[in-house]
Amino acid sequence: MAIAHRRIGTGPARVIVLHDWFGTCAHWGSVLEYLDPEGFSYAFPDYRGYGDRKDVPGRYTVPEIADDVLALADELGWDTFSLIGHSMGAKAAQQVLVRAPQRVEKLVGVAPVPAGPYAMDDGTHALFRGAAADPGKRRIILDLVTGNRASRHWLDSMVRHSLEVSRPEAFAAYFEDWQPLDLSSAVKGNTVPVLVLVGAYDLALTADLMRATWQVWYPDCRIRTLPGTGHYPTHEAPVAFVTEVEAFLRA
């Protein structure tokens, strides 16, 4: 089965980019305009039940995403590659690392879910679980993770996009998998170079949480806080985002 994906660039540095719970391969804000197409080859896949793969059946789990990422790399002829994962996509990227550590050159986590279970109180868990069927709950989550400061129009457009491009059952199933999944013991001590980018206004995935998780488990992990951004730096500060990521991948 061919893995539908978007390609940007033909450069020597090969990168697979994994989207978040709300997004798709095409929904990265204006950051797509600023990627270096001569230095990098980027591949952006969709998950099963999302975007161009909305009608592809599946279990809708993080391990399934990892299987598809490795299948895509094989299709592309990429023996090794770097990974960028946004939010839930960062947990999927870590699952790829667990499955095939020898193939991953570098790892970038963008407002990333850590490898361990993501702790939630009962109210937060009910909010996230209910978001599959309730657009209002999706909007509350997006407003929270961008620091209650994003424009109404942007929030509405993000909710509308997530509803249009994902199957409700896929959206629900991915949450039930990524939230409790524990990969921490499997990644602990892995020496892959890691960059973690945190939005200064992200009220859910904070720099303190990254220091207590990512930086504990990965010996070669640096954390950068992007000022003026929340959970979506690719929308909120695209040039600053690309500058940080491509400098790290080039180093």
FENBEL-V28700 format. One record per residue. RES is the residue in one small letter. SS is DSSP state (h for helix, s for strand, l for the rest). PSI is psi in degrees with one decimal (999 if undefined). NEAR is the number of other ideal C-beta (glycine too) atoms within 10 Angstrom. Layout:
res=RES ss=SS psi=PSI near=NEAR
res=RES ss=SS psi=PSI near=NEAR
This chain:
res=m ss=l psi=121.0 near=8
res=a ss=l psi=140.9 near=7
res=i ss=l psi=111.0 near=21
res=a ss=l psi=136.7 near=16
res=h ss=s psi=165.0 near=21
res=r ss=s psi=140.4 near=17
res=r ss=s psi=138.7 near=12
res=i ss=s psi=125.1 near=18
res=g ss=l psi=160.6 near=17
res=t ss=l psi=20.0 near=11
res=g ss=l psi=174.9 near=15
res=p ss=l psi=-24.6 near=9
res=a ss=s psi=119.2 near=17
res=r ss=s psi=129.5 near=20
res=v ss=s psi=129.5 near=24
res=i ss=s psi=130.3 near=24
res=v ss=s psi=124.9 near=27
res=l ss=s psi=126.2 near=27
res=h ss=l psi=174.9 near=27
res=d ss=l psi=-174.6 near=23
res=w ss=l psi=-31.9 near=23
res=f ss=l psi=-13.8 near=25
res=g ss=l psi=-166.6 near=27
res=t ss=l psi=-179.9 near=23
res=c ss=l psi=-21.9 near=23
res=a ss=l psi=-2.0 near=14
res=h ss=l psi=67.4 near=22
res=w ss=l psi=18.5 near=25
res=g ss=h psi=-162.7 near=17
res=s ss=h psi=0.6 near=11
res=v ss=h psi=-28.8 near=20
res=l ss=h psi=-23.6 near=18
res=e ss=h psi=-17.6 near=11
res=y ss=l psi=0.1 near=15
res=l ss=l psi=145.1 near=20
res=d ss=l psi=107.3 near=15
res=p ss=l psi=-11.9 near=12
res=e ss=l psi=-29.3 near=9
res=g ss=l psi=-19.8 near=14
res=f ss=s psi=152.8 near=20
res=s ss=s psi=111.5 near=19
res=y ss=s psi=136.9 near=22
res=a ss=s psi=125.7 near=22
res=f ss=s psi=98.7 near=22
res=p ss=s psi=157.7 near=26
res=d ss=l psi=154.4 near=25
res=y ss=l psi=159.7 near=29
res=r ss=l psi=135.2 near=23
res=g ss=l psi=3.0 near=23
res=y ss=s psi=146.7 near=25
res=g ss=h psi=-129.4 near=24
res=d ss=h psi=-10.5 near=16
res=r ss=h psi=26.2 near=21
res=k ss=l psi=-33.0 near=17
res=d ss=l psi=7.5 near=8
res=v ss=l psi=119.5 near=18
res=p ss=l psi=157.4 near=10
res=g ss=l psi=-177.2 near=16
res=r ss=l psi=-18.1 near=15
res=y ss=l psi=57.9 near=22
res=t ss=l psi=162.5 near=19
res=v ss=h psi=-44.9 near=23
res=p ss=h psi=-34.4 near=16
res=e ss=h psi=-40.3 near=18
res=i ss=h psi=-46.1 near=27
res=a ss=h psi=-42.4 near=21
res=d ss=h psi=-43.3 near=17
res=d ss=h psi=-35.9 near=23
res=v ss=h psi=-44.6 near=28
res=l ss=h psi=-35.4 near=19
res=a ss=h psi=-39.4 near=14
res=l ss=h psi=-44.8 near=18
res=a ss=h psi=-40.2 near=23
res=d ss=h psi=-42.9 near=12
res=e ss=h psi=-39.0 near=13
res=l ss=h psi=-12.6 near=16
res=g ss=l psi=26.4 near=7
res=w ss=l psi=103.3 near=17
res=d ss=l psi=-38.8 near=10
res=t ss=l psi=158.6 near=12
res=f ss=s psi=162.8 near=22
res=s ss=s psi=162.5 near=24
res=l ss=s psi=137.7 near=26
res=i ss=s psi=127.2 near=27
res=g ss=s psi=128.8 near=28
res=h ss=s psi=121.8 near=27
res=s ss=l psi=-116.4 near=25
res=m ss=h psi=-34.3 near=26
res=g ss=h psi=-26.5 near=28
res=a ss=h psi=-32.6 near=29
res=k ss=h psi=-38.6 near=27
res=a ss=h psi=-38.5 near=29
res=a ss=h psi=-38.6 near=29
res=q ss=h psi=-31.7 near=32
res=q ss=h psi=-37.9 near=27
res=v ss=h psi=-43.6 near=26
res=l ss=h psi=-40.6 near=24
res=v ss=h psi=-41.5 near=16
res=r ss=h psi=-38.2 near=15
res=a ss=l psi=66.5 near=15
res=p ss=h psi=-29.3 near=13
res=q ss=h psi=-12.7 near=8
res=r ss=h psi=-14.7 near=17
res=v ss=s psi=118.7 near=22
res=e ss=s psi=-48.3 near=15
res=k ss=s psi=159.4 near=21
res=l ss=s psi=127.5 near=27
res=v ss=s psi=123.2 near=24
res=g ss=s psi=124.0 near=29
res=v ss=s psi=114.6 near=30
res=a ss=l psi=55.4 near=29
res=p ss=l psi=139.6 near=29
res=v ss=l psi=129.2 near=28
res=p ss=l psi=171.3 near=24
res=a ss=l psi=-28.2 near=27
res=g ss=l psi=176.2 near=19
res=p ss=l psi=140.0 near=14
res=y ss=l psi=109.0 near=22
res=a ss=l psi=135.2 near=11
res=m ss=l psi=140.3 near=15
res=d ss=l psi=174.5 near=8
res=d ss=h psi=-40.9 near=7
res=g ss=h psi=-42.1 near=8
res=t ss=h psi=-40.7 near=15
res=h ss=h psi=-41.8 near=14
res=a ss=h psi=-37.4 near=12
res=l ss=h psi=-49.8 near=17
res=f ss=h psi=-42.2 near=21
res=r ss=h psi=-37.7 near=16
res=g ss=h psi=-12.2 near=15
res=a ss=l psi=-22.5 near=24
res=a ss=l psi=-37.0 near=19
res=a ss=l psi=-10.5 near=11
res=d ss=l psi=105.9 near=12
res=p ss=h psi=-32.5 near=13
res=g ss=h psi=-37.5 near=10
res=k ss=h psi=-35.5 near=17
res=r ss=h psi=-41.3 near=24
res=r ss=h psi=-40.1 near=18
res=i ss=h psi=-43.1 near=18
res=i ss=h psi=-47.6 near=22
res=l ss=h psi=-38.9 near=21
res=d ss=h psi=-39.9 near=18
res=l ss=h psi=-50.4 near=16
res=v ss=h psi=-9.8 near=22
res=t ss=l psi=18.3 near=25
res=g ss=l psi=23.1 near=17
res=n ss=l psi=40.7 near=11
res=r ss=l psi=-2.8 near=10
res=a ss=l psi=154.7 near=19
res=s ss=l psi=153.5 near=9
res=r ss=h psi=-42.2 near=9
res=h ss=h psi=-42.3 near=8
res=w ss=h psi=-44.5 near=15
res=l ss=h psi=-44.7 near=16
res=d ss=h psi=-39.7 near=13
res=s ss=h psi=-35.3 near=13
res=m ss=h psi=-41.6 near=22
res=v ss=h psi=-45.8 near=21
res=r ss=h psi=-43.1 near=13
res=h ss=h psi=-46.1 near=16
res=s ss=h psi=-35.2 near=23
res=l ss=h psi=-36.7 near=13
res=e ss=h psi=-32.5 near=10
res=v ss=h psi=-1.4 near=21
res=s ss=s psi=146.0 near=24
res=r ss=l psi=134.9 near=18
res=p ss=h psi=-38.8 near=12
res=e ss=h psi=-31.8 near=11
res=a ss=h psi=-46.2 near=21
res=f ss=h psi=-44.8 near=21
res=a ss=h psi=-44.0 near=19
res=a ss=h psi=-38.3 near=19
res=y ss=h psi=-41.6 near=26
res=f ss=h psi=-45.0 near=19
res=e ss=h psi=-19.7 near=14
res=d ss=h psi=-49.8 near=19
res=w ss=h psi=-31.3 near=22
res=q ss=l psi=-46.6 near=19
res=p ss=l psi=-10.9 near=12
res=l ss=l psi=134.3 near=20
res=d ss=l psi=105.4 near=11
res=l ss=l psi=7.2 near=19
res=s ss=h psi=-42.8 near=15
res=s ss=h psi=-28.4 near=11
res=a ss=h psi=-29.4 near=16
res=v ss=h psi=-17.2 near=21
res=k ss=l psi=127.2 near=13
res=g ss=l psi=-3.7 near=9
res=n ss=l psi=131.9 near=19
res=t ss=l psi=12.2 near=10
res=v ss=l psi=137.5 near=18
res=p ss=s psi=131.5 near=18
res=v ss=s psi=134.8 near=27
res=l ss=s psi=126.7 near=24
res=v ss=s psi=123.0 near=25
res=l ss=s psi=126.0 near=26
res=v ss=s psi=135.5 near=26
res=g ss=s psi=133.1 near=27
res=a ss=l psi=-27.5 near=16
res=y ss=l psi=10.3 near=20
res=d ss=l psi=114.2 near=23
res=l ss=l psi=-4.4 near=14
res=a ss=l psi=-48.2 near=20
res=l ss=l psi=86.1 near=24
res=t ss=l psi=167.0 near=16
res=a ss=h psi=-36.4 near=16
res=d ss=h psi=-41.7 near=10
res=l ss=h psi=-39.5 near=17
res=m ss=h psi=-40.1 near=22
res=r ss=h psi=-31.4 near=14
res=a ss=h psi=-9.5 near=13
res=t ss=l psi=-75.6 near=20
res=w ss=h psi=-47.2 near=24
res=q ss=h psi=-20.3 near=16
res=v ss=h psi=-39.5 near=15
res=w ss=h psi=-29.5 near=21
res=y ss=l psi=113.3 near=23
res=p ss=l psi=-32.1 near=13
res=d ss=l psi=66.2 near=13
res=c ss=s psi=125.9 near=21
res=r ss=s psi=144.2 near=13
res=i ss=s psi=129.9 near=16
res=r ss=s psi=129.6 near=14
res=t ss=s psi=126.7 near=15
res=l ss=s psi=112.3 near=20
res=p ss=l psi=149.9 near=10
res=g ss=l psi=11.6 near=12
res=t ss=l psi=160.1 near=24
res=g ss=l psi=-128.9 near=27
res=h ss=l psi=-10.5 near=26
res=y ss=l psi=64.5 near=29
res=p ss=h psi=-25.1 near=27
res=t ss=h psi=-24.9 near=26
res=h ss=h psi=-39.4 near=21
res=e ss=h psi=-31.8 near=23
res=a ss=l psi=66.7 near=21
res=p ss=h psi=-40.0 near=20
res=v ss=h psi=-44.2 near=11
res=a ss=h psi=-39.1 near=18
res=f ss=h psi=-51.9 near=24
res=v ss=h psi=-40.7 near=19
res=t ss=h psi=-46.5 near=12
res=e ss=h psi=-47.9 near=18
res=v ss=h psi=-47.3 near=25
res=e ss=h psi=-29.3 near=18
res=a ss=h psi=-41.2 near=10
res=f ss=h psi=-44.2 near=19
res=l ss=h psi=-29.4 near=20
res=r ss=h psi=-28.8 near=11
res=a ss=l psi=999 near=8
